Amino acid sequence: MGELVALIPAAGQSRRMAAGINKQYLTLDNKPVLYYSLVALLACGIKTAVVVVAPGEEGLCRREVLQPYGLDSKVQLVAGGVRRQDSVYNGLLALPPETGFVVVHDGARPLVSPREVAAVIAAARDFGAAAVGVPVKNTIKVVDDRGFVVETPPREHLRAVQTPQVFSYKLLLEAHQSAIAGGYAGTDDASLVERLGRPVKVVPGSYRNIKVTTPEDLNIAAELLKVPVAGAGDG
């Protein structure tokens, strides 16, 4: 079935964190945020990972994340691009052609569980593309350019999609190359695959799997880290 490889975009500039350092290197329980994402993925039988870092941060990542925890031999570092989409594409180009499936997971989602990772990998092997997601809790309104409500979509069909997102390597590479050719910018990798008309299976995720973007998120993640995981799909 080809090799399973993790691709972790961690090249964001963390403007909303305003910490003076990339948020992936901030600490939770004295370990970097990125450490937790890596360990969760490597615990699921993924032997190698490509971490896409901001240009010039390769040494920082090795010192703060890889070397202290013996991860050097399992992780390849690649310089990222201007946008997340560019960074993922750079990572894809660094993968060997025999790669079977790619597990894309944000470096700033430290609380993903190995159980969720395993579930989305299994779904991708069946359908070619899969992502974890949770039911939205709030009523969602579609508004026009003037701020007036146009539509209220049925909430039972809405999902807040997270990462990991897992794809056939050839499919994801095709999706990125098509997006580049068409000048299309997506908000996640699944949207690029959807643009090709290919189905993406959404499997139950967890409300614990938050993305650390602001200082408040870091505080929430620190509290959640103290609470034992009850299981995947806890929403």
N, C-alpha and C positions, 0 to 999 in steps of 0.2 A: 504493500500500500504506500510505500515511500516513507521517507523520514518525516517525523513530526518535529517542528521547530517553533520555538516561541519568538515573537518579535515584539519588543517592548519600546514604544515611543516615549522618550524621557528627555526631550529636547526643548520643551516649552520654556518661555522666559519668566513665567510665574509672576506676572505684573500684579495680579489681584492679591497675591500673598504678601507682597511688599516686605519680604524678609531679607532682601539683599543677597539671597542665595536661591538657587533652583530648589523648588519645593520637594523634589525627590530626595534631596540630601538632608532635609529637616528630619528630626528624630521623633519616633514613637517608642516609648519604653527603652530609650537609649540606643535604638537601632534606626538606620535610615528608612524612610518611607519606601524607597525602591527595593530595599532588602526583602520586605514582606511579599511584594509582588513576585519577585524572582523565586523565592522559596516555595510559594504556593504552586507556581507553574512547574518547577523542577520536581515537585513531589508527585506529579502525575505521569511520570514516565517520560517526560520530555528531557532528553539528554543534553541538548544545546539550546542556547538562547542568544539572540542578537538584541543588544540594547542600543537604541539610537539616542545619542547624547548631543547636547549643543556643541558646536565646533569649539575646540579648546578645552572642553571639560572631560576629555578622556582620562587624563591623569587624576583628576578629582574623583571620578567614578571608581577608578581602580583603588585609590587610597581609602575612600570612605565606605565603599560597598563591596567590592570584589575581594580584595586581599584580606581584610579582617575576618571574612567568613568562608574563606577557601573556595571562592566561586570563580577564580581566574580561569581555570581550565574548561569551564562550562559556558563561558560567556564571551562573545565577540562584540567589540564596540565599533559602532559606525557613526560618523558625523551626520547630524540631521540637517534639515532644510529650513526654509522660512516658516512654512506652515506644517501642521501635524501631517497633513496628506503628503507633503513633500518628504517628510522624515520617514514615513512608512514606506514610501516608494524607494528611498535610498536603502532602507533595510532589506526590502525585497530583492534589490539588485545584488546584495551581498550574499544571498542564499545560494547554495549549490542547486544546479538544475534538477537533481534527483529528489529534491524536497517534495514531499507528498502533501502535507497540510501545514498551514501556518496559523498559529495561535496568537492573535494580536490582542495585547492587553496593556492598558494605560499604566505607566509606572506610578501614577498618582492614585491608583486604586489598591491600597495595601491590604484591605480586609477581605478580598476574594478568598473563598475556601477551595481547597483541592476538590471537594465534592462537586462544586459548581463547574470547575474547570473540566473535570472528567465528563460531566453530563453534556456540556456544549461540544466537546471533542467528539463524543459518541454521535451526537446529532449531525455534526458536520460530515462525519464518515458516511452517514446514511443519505444526506441530502446535498452535500457539496458546500453548503454555507449555513452557518448558524450563529446565533448571538444569544446572550442572556439578557433578560429583561424582567421588569416587575410591573404589575398593574398600577396605573396612575391613581393617586389618592384624591386628587382634586378634580373638580369639573373643569374641562378645558374648553375655551372659547376660541373660535377662529374669528379674527377681526379684519376689517378693511383698512385702507391707508389712513382713514380718518378716525379709526379707533372704535367704530361701531361693529357690533356682533353680526357676523355673517352666518355662523353655524355653530351648533353645539354637538360635537361628535359623541356617539354613544360611548360611555366610559368603559364598558365591558370589552371593547375592542381596542383600547389604547394601552400601550406599554411604554414605559420609560426604559429605553434600551441602554445597556451598559457594555462593558467589556468584561471577560474575553469575548471576542468574535473570532470564529474559526472558519477557514476557507481552504478549499483546494488551492494549492500554490499557483497552478496555471490559471485558474479562474480569477484569483485576486490580482495577479500580475496583468492579465488582460483587462480587468476592470480599471486598474490604475492607468494603464497606457491609453485606454479609450477616453478616460477623463482628461488626461493631458491633451490628447488630440482635439477634444471637443471644448477645451477651456472650462471644464466643469469642476467646481469645488464642492465637495460633499462634507457633511458634518461628521460622518463616520465612514468606516470602510464598507459597512453593509449597504449604505446608500449608493456607493459606486457599483456594487454588484447588482443591486436592484435596477440601476440605470440600464444594465445590459438585458433586463427582462428575466433575470434568473431569480428563483425563489430563495428566500432566506428564512430558515426555521428559527423561531424564537422559543427558547426554553426557559423555565422558571429560574429567576435569579434570586437575589436577596437584597433587602433594604439596607443591610449592613455594608454592602459593597459600594460605599460612597466614593466619590472622587474628591480628593483633597485639593481644593482650589483657593480657599480663603483661610485666614487664621481660625475662624469659627469651625470650619471643617476639620482642621487639625485637632482642635479640642474635642470635637465629637468623636473622631476616630480614636483618640486616646481613651475616651470613656468606653467605647464599644470594644476596644481591645481587651478590656478587663472582664468583659462578659463572655462566657463560654458560648460557642456556636451551637445553636439548637438544631441546625440542619439547613439544607438548601431550601430555597423557596419559603422563607419564613414569613412571607407577606400573604 
